[in-house]
Amino acid sequence: MSDKITPQPKIMDIALYQGGASKVDGIENVVKLSSNENFAEAAADLHRYPNTDHIELRAAIAQVHDLDPERIICGVGSDEIIAFLCQCYAGVGDEVIYPEHGFSMYKISARAAGAEPIAVPERDRVVDVDAILAACTEHTKLVFIANPANPTGTMVDMSEVERLAAELPDHVLLVLDGAYAEYVEGFDGGASLVAARENVFMTRTFSKIYGLGGARIGWGYGPQEIVDVLNRVRGPFNLSEPQLAAATAAVLDLAWIEKCRDDNTHLRAVLTDGLRALGLAVDPSFANFVLIQLKDEAQAIACDAYLRENGVIARLVAGYGLPQCIRVTVGDEAACRRVIRLIKDFLEAAA
Ligand SMILES: Cc1ncc(COP(=O)(O)O)c(C=O)c1O
């Protein structure tokens, strides 16, 4: 383990939470009375505290992704894992780097931890490894990149990510956010890079391809020492039993994920091709949305309003530094065709 990537002072003073046991070897029908639960009137198991080590979910994730379960940490969405990373590794006087159009929680969590978020330029809406390396200082603690990225949908080559991991200063942890990794066939989200190096951490989520955004479940995979540090600040009951059960069932349903990925790939092409045929610039997307470039900010706002008036809610992304763009999620075939037709009508009316 790198002895240069160090947690904030005092984090290691927090003792790891010791959960009340929920299993007794050799005895079935164990009654768990070790966590001051309220046995009031509940008929189902919701009156019991959930298990704190998430062992079944971690085992299922490990089995499906061929990972070490000990090095997995589960959180309330990957947002919570991002927050833990900032809380543990970045404080006042430290810097957290992210690409200029990067996901908003990197900046928010860095600031919440007292650190300075540093946005670095991208190259045509793709992560620019040289720009990140050039932005690193002695104060840099974390670098976040999402692959594929939100809201651009673009990917940076893994060869470039490997170069980034190899060339970062020793004291910097690279966080690979794989929220949309499942949409890319054969892509491991960076897991093999985590396995090969001591300075790489991966985050994943059940919110996207698994369709469990409202359930709030995510996970991280990284060097054992870093997972142990994050577990010191993790609330022992951060995930409820329904969350754990939903995620465990979802991760094991490989056929469903494959179907969702195939459908998305097909319909994303329908949407992209249809929009490009209207003369619009659309970056190649690797996720479940496309980023459409309009002429300027005024046209993007007008187009978004027109879609809304006609019952389609898309997303303006000026807050991500892309004021001339609209992000549209890949819906079903009817929804994709409806978006294309409405934007065609909008452009014709504007001409
Ligand atoms: C790139 C990226 N990372 C992380 C997340 C957070 O997802 P969640 O907290 O739902 O796991 C999102 C959600 O939009 C995202 O786009």
The ligand as a MOL file (V3000), in Angstrom:
LIG
                    3D

  0  0  0     0  0            999 V3000
M  V30 BEGIN CTAB
M  V30 COUNTS 16 16 0 0 0
M  V30 BEGIN ATOM
M  V30 1 C -21.0690 10.0940 -13.0390 0
M  V30 2 C -21.9630 9.8150 -11.8800 0
M  V30 3 N -21.4330 9.3350 -10.7520 0
M  V30 4 C -22.1800 9.0820 -9.6730 0
M  V30 5 C -23.5330 9.2990 -9.6870 0
M  V30 6 C -24.2720 9.0720 -8.3990 0
M  V30 7 O -25.1040 8.0470 -8.4660 0
M  V30 8 P -25.7670 7.3980 -7.1630 0
M  V30 9 O -25.4290 8.2580 -5.9850 0
M  V30 10 O -27.2060 7.3560 -7.4540 0
M  V30 11 O -25.1230 6.0640 -7.0610 0
M  V30 12 C -24.1540 9.7920 -10.8290 0
M  V30 13 C -25.6010 10.0650 -10.8460 0
M  V30 14 O -26.1180 10.7960 -11.6370 0
M  V30 15 C -23.3500 10.0640 -11.9610 0
M  V30 16 O -23.8570 10.5460 -13.0870 0
M  V30 END ATOM
M  V30 BEGIN BOND
M  V30 1 1 1 2
M  V30 2 1 2 3
M  V30 3 2 2 15
M  V30 4 2 3 4
M  V30 5 1 4 5
M  V30 6 1 5 6
M  V30 7 2 5 12
M  V30 8 1 6 7
M  V30 9 1 7 8
M  V30 10 2 8 9
M  V30 11 1 8 10
M  V30 12 1 8 11
M  V30 13 1 12 13
M  V30 14 1 12 15
M  V30 15 2 13 14
M  V30 16 1 15 16
M  V30 END BOND
M  V30 END CTAB
M  END
